[in-house]
């Protein structure tokens, strides 16, 4: 068994979709353009996560995204039995929940997660970064719109100002009605089924994210999941491609779902009764039609940390939203400085030595410019004092 696993690992690797761009940047993975015939059986946003610079570096194998989990009885009592469809309905539902005291909080949004703010930004059609991924686009109207909506959920008393570390028991608190809605991924379908008491199993449901306005069917969520890639230096590329073809067959993907709960990346696999009849996954099937890949830059994880950091600062009232957005743009620009240099010098820089290029990375890593998120020594006012930079918090990732 160990030998078999070793051969598979030596040929094919499963990596998260957000990691494809990093491996592509260092040319560690092989171009899988010859395996592109299944593109029509995949969701465009999911497939796009594996395309970098026009080349296909991975084949989607399992997929995930974020949707809205909610207490169906509570939302039905305030007039939204199938969940809110737009941001306006979302606010109205939370207003009624608060005013009618149906729940302590309308929604739970842990302040140290970047995903909720990111999917709101996607739904507002924010690109997050500029077209070539060299600067932040966080002060642009689309992200500003989403950011203000996000902050208002806390300031208007719809969401508690708590991080993941301050949540005692997510499932128990949901069952007790302490909060009505929660943005999360498909792994929590199984967790809710296991951890909620039997009498609660018909009192919760899932729905696609609400759209920015009534002109769109749903909001836009994140394209997540894992993809199968081949090592660029592999001596068994033909065998590796055959293995990927086999693992990507609909029947294999359905079997993988039955064993692990990970959702299939091919549309045709969702015709299997085991998925087609599961009402809790119907929202995910709809949402996959409207997902977007995260920015394809290796610095994304650091930028994501800055997104939740500035969002948390604004939510807790330690910095004004406009100031937080300006700080976020500056932080993104700092993190992307090396990328800008490389793109600006990719033609004339062909004559530079590898040592010269590596020094740029060395300076960026060991001698970074002062972060725009560091609190100013003499702030003009209390609301302009940035929230302290927090360390990356891993609990937003699926178990």
Secondary structure, DSSP 4 states (H G I P E B T S, - for coil): -HHHHHHHHHHEEEEEHHHHHHHHHTT-B---GGGGGGGGGS-HHHHHTTEETTEE--EEEEEE--EEEEEHHHHHHTT-TT---BHHHHHHHHHHHHHTTSSSEEEE--TT-SHHHHHHHHHTT--SB-TTSSSB-TTSHHHHHHHHHHHHHHHTTSS----GGG-S-HHHHHHTTSEEEEEE-THHHHHHHHHS-GGGTTSEEEEPPPBSSTTSSS--EE-EEEEEEEBTT-S-HHHHHHHHHHHTSHHHHHHHHHHH-PEESSGGGGGSHHHHT-HHHHHHHHHGGGEEPPP--TTHHHHHHHHHHHHHHHHTTSS-HHHHHHHHHHHHHHHTHHHHHHHHTTTGGGGS-HHHHHHHHHHHHHSPPPPTTSPPTT-SSGGGSPPPPPPP-GGGS--
